[in-house]
Structures are given as structure tokens and as C-alpha cells.
């Protein structure tokens, strides 16, 4: 009776096991790509790593949808997401790391701390970059030249008008202009 029940469970959860095995193969490849030394050139770029990570994550998630008690799939998903968090932090993308962190089956306080620090640093860098861009804009003589030209043209017209009025008043005798 025990054997029959075990066989029934195996057949019922076989697709979950198959998905888990395939996802673990992708996880192995993902780990190899992410943990490769910086001087080692791999034919895989970061976009391919992201796709590989997404495929791996989806495989584990599908396995868990089929059988929620699949401990191997849950552990694989945990490892996959932790790798993706670390990878995004290395790339300087704390927003994506935070999104992967939120999906972890079991939160990891050290990763939460790392992501929070990276988000603060990224925010500070963004603020500094925005301030620098504003300073550059304020100091750039090419910026706002149309407005400056309009102001100068208006001032020139006002000065010409004043000269014209003074000349007219002197010509009519209403005003005497003396120099010096």
C-alpha cells in the first residue's frame, strides 16, 4: 500500500520534478555566468544573464504552482533570486535588486541591508547628478541665449526710444541738452 501511494505521488508530481530539474540546469549556468572572474570573457552579456535568470526563476515558480510542497523548487528559487539580487547590486541597479528581494521565499537580512544601502547610495548619486546637471545648465552660455538676446534687444529699443524723445524735445525747444 505504501509503495502504491508513493508511486501515485511520484506520478502526480512528476511534471513539477521535471521543471525543477530543468530550472536547476539553468541555475547552474546562471551561477557560472554571474560568478565568473571579471577577467574571464564569457560569450554571455548581462542581458543574456537576465534572461537566463528569468527563465530559471519561472521554471522554479511553475514547479511550485504545480506542487506547492516541492522543497527542491523552493530552495532553487531562493538561490536563483539571491544570485539575481547580488548580480543587480554588482551592476549598480538597486531597484531591480529590490524587486528580486521582494520575491524571496525566505528573506535574508544581509541582502535586505545591502539593498537598502545601495538604494540610499543610488539616491544620493542621483541627487548629486541632478544638482551637477543644474549647475552645468546654469553656467552654460549656450543655454538661454535666445532669452538674453530678447532682453538685450528690448533694452536697446528702450535706449533708442529715450534718445529719440530727447532729440525731439531738444529740437522743439522743450528741453535743452548739455553735455559735460
BALUM-505312 format. One record per residue (C-alpha): residue number from 1; x, y, z. Coordinates in nm, 3 decimals. Example, Ala and Ser with C-alpha at 12.3 -4.5 7.8 and 13.67 -1.06 7.14 Angstrom:
BEGIN
(1, (1.230, -0.450, 0.780));
(2, (1.367, -0.106, 0.714));
END
This chain:
BEGIN
(1, (0.000, 0.000, 0.000));
(2, (0.286, 0.236, 0.087));
(3, (0.455, 0.169, -0.247));
(4, (0.133, 0.236, -0.436));
(5, (0.087, 0.570, -0.260));
(6, (0.450, 0.667, -0.325));
(7, (0.410, 0.577, -0.693));
(8, (0.089, 0.780, -0.715));
(9, (0.260, 1.081, -0.553));
(10, (0.555, 1.048, -0.788));
(11, (0.336, 1.039, -1.098));
(12, (0.125, 1.327, -0.971));
(13, (0.430, 1.546, -0.906));
(14, (0.646, 1.429, -1.197));
(15, (0.598, 1.746, -1.405));
(16, (0.697, 1.955, -1.104));
(17, (1.013, 1.747, -1.064));
(18, (1.095, 1.778, -1.435));
(19, (1.054, 2.155, -1.426));
(20, (1.271, 2.171, -1.115));
(21, (1.547, 1.967, -1.283));
(22, (1.544, 2.191, -1.588));
(23, (1.545, 2.504, -1.373));
(24, (1.845, 2.369, -1.178));
(25, (2.033, 2.323, -1.506));
(26, (1.967, 2.688, -1.589));
(27, (2.064, 2.785, -1.234));
(28, (2.400, 2.613, -1.277));
(29, (2.461, 2.806, -1.599));
(30, (2.344, 3.129, -1.439));
(31, (2.576, 3.081, -1.142));
(32, (2.867, 3.009, -1.377));
(33, (2.798, 3.331, -1.569));
(34, (2.749, 3.553, -1.266));
(35, (3.034, 3.417, -1.058));
(36, (3.288, 3.410, -1.344));
(37, (3.603, 3.614, -1.277));
(38, (3.591, 3.965, -1.421));
(39, (3.890, 3.898, -1.648));
(40, (3.730, 3.585, -1.794));
(41, (3.541, 3.672, -2.108));
(42, (3.219, 3.480, -2.142));
(43, (3.006, 3.491, -2.453));
(44, (2.712, 3.592, -2.233));
(45, (2.630, 3.955, -2.173));
(46, (2.426, 4.093, -1.885));
(47, (2.107, 4.091, -2.092));
(48, (2.151, 3.719, -2.156));
(49, (2.217, 3.666, -1.784));
(50, (1.892, 3.846, -1.703));
(51, (1.702, 3.628, -1.949));
(52, (1.867, 3.317, -1.808));
(53, (1.774, 3.430, -1.456));
(54, (1.415, 3.497, -1.563));
(55, (1.389, 3.151, -1.725));
(56, (1.535, 2.987, -1.416));
(57, (1.303, 3.178, -1.183));
(58, (1.000, 3.098, -1.396));
(59, (1.089, 2.727, -1.401));
(60, (1.101, 2.709, -1.023));
(61, (0.781, 2.913, -0.991));
(62, (0.598, 2.686, -1.235));
(63, (0.718, 2.380, -1.045));
(64, (0.583, 2.535, -0.724));
(65, (0.249, 2.616, -0.889));
(66, (0.210, 2.251, -0.983));
(67, (0.321, 2.126, -0.643));
(68, (0.348, 2.382, -0.365));
(69, (0.531, 2.135, -0.137));
(70, (0.825, 2.091, -0.375));
(71, (1.114, 2.176, -0.137));
(72, (1.378, 2.149, -0.409));
(73, (1.198, 2.405, -0.625));
(74, (1.158, 2.640, -0.327));
(75, (1.529, 2.610, -0.242));
(76, (1.624, 2.660, -0.607));
(77, (1.404, 2.968, -0.631));
(78, (1.570, 3.107, -0.319));
(79, (1.920, 3.056, -0.462));
(80, (1.819, 3.193, -0.802));
(81, (1.671, 3.511, -0.656));
(82, (1.966, 3.562, -0.422));
(83, (2.200, 3.536, -0.722));
(84, (1.988, 3.784, -0.916));
(85, (1.987, 4.030, -0.622));
(86, (2.366, 4.009, -0.596));
(87, (2.408, 4.040, -0.971));
(88, (2.191, 4.352, -0.992));
(89, (2.376, 4.507, -0.699));
(90, (2.708, 4.445, -0.880));
(91, (2.564, 4.612, -1.190));
(92, (2.463, 4.915, -0.984));
(93, (2.091, 4.854, -1.030));
(94, (1.947, 4.856, -0.676));
(95, (1.589, 4.899, -0.800));
(96, (1.597, 4.564, -0.980));
(97, (1.775, 4.408, -0.681));
(98, (1.494, 4.533, -0.458));
(99, (1.232, 4.376, -0.689));
(100, (1.408, 4.037, -0.675));
(101, (1.449, 4.073, -0.299));
(102, (1.073, 4.113, -0.260));
(103, (1.020, 3.775, -0.430));
(104, (1.246, 3.575, -0.197));
(105, (1.061, 3.286, -0.030));
(106, (1.274, 3.341, 0.282));
(107, (1.401, 3.694, 0.349));
(108, (1.775, 3.732, 0.406));
(109, (1.855, 4.020, 0.644));
(110, (2.206, 4.066, 0.500));
(111, (2.062, 4.110, 0.149));
(112, (1.795, 4.348, 0.278));
(113, (2.071, 4.555, 0.436));
(114, (2.284, 4.552, 0.121));
(115, (1.994, 4.656, -0.100));
(116, (1.889, 4.934, 0.141));
(117, (2.245, 5.070, 0.143));
(118, (2.267, 5.052, -0.235));
(119, (1.932, 5.231, -0.272));
(120, (2.047, 5.512, -0.042));
(121, (2.376, 5.545, -0.229));
(122, (2.194, 5.542, -0.564));
(123, (1.954, 5.810, -0.443));
(124, (2.244, 6.026, -0.322));
(125, (2.424, 5.976, -0.654));
(126, (2.109, 6.065, -0.846));
(127, (2.061, 6.379, -0.639));
(128, (2.425, 6.480, -0.689));
(129, (2.400, 6.414, -1.063));
(130, (2.082, 6.623, -1.087));
(131, (2.250, 6.906, -0.895));
(132, (2.555, 6.888, -1.120));
(133, (2.336, 6.892, -1.432));
(134, (2.157, 7.201, -1.299));
(135, (2.489, 7.375, -1.228));
(136, (2.615, 7.292, -1.576));
(137, (2.292, 7.424, -1.724));
(138, (2.316, 7.744, -1.519));
(139, (2.677, 7.802, -1.629));
(140, (2.632, 7.713, -1.996));
(141, (2.639, 8.030, -2.203));
(142, (2.472, 7.850, -2.491));
(143, (2.164, 7.786, -2.278));
(144, (1.918, 8.073, -2.264));
(145, (2.087, 8.279, -2.533));
(146, (1.751, 8.343, -2.703));
(147, (1.608, 8.493, -2.383));
(148, (1.922, 8.701, -2.324));
(149, (1.908, 8.825, -2.683));
(150, (1.545, 8.925, -2.639));
(151, (1.622, 9.115, -2.320));
(152, (1.914, 9.295, -2.487));
(153, (1.703, 9.385, -2.791));
(154, (1.432, 9.524, -2.562));
(155, (1.688, 9.734, -2.370));
(156, (1.832, 9.863, -2.697));
(157, (1.485, 9.964, -2.815));
(158, (1.419, 10.144, -2.486));
(159, (1.752, 10.330, -2.512));
(160, (1.683, 10.423, -2.874));
(161, (1.339, 10.548, -2.769));
(162, (1.490, 10.763, -2.494));
(163, (1.745, 10.910, -2.738));
(164, (1.469, 10.977, -2.991));
(165, (1.245, 11.151, -2.730));
(166, (1.538, 11.362, -2.604));
(167, (1.629, 11.462, -2.960));
(168, (1.268, 11.553, -3.035));
(169, (1.234, 11.758, -2.716));
(170, (1.559, 11.942, -2.788));
(171, (1.451, 12.008, -3.147));
(172, (1.118, 12.153, -3.034));
(173, (1.291, 12.358, -2.767));
(174, (1.111, 12.191, -2.479));
(175, (1.434, 12.070, -2.337));
(176, (1.793, 12.184, -2.355));
(177, (2.057, 11.906, -2.362));
(178, (2.404, 11.998, -2.241));
(179, (2.698, 11.768, -2.243));
(180, (2.954, 11.754, -1.968));
END
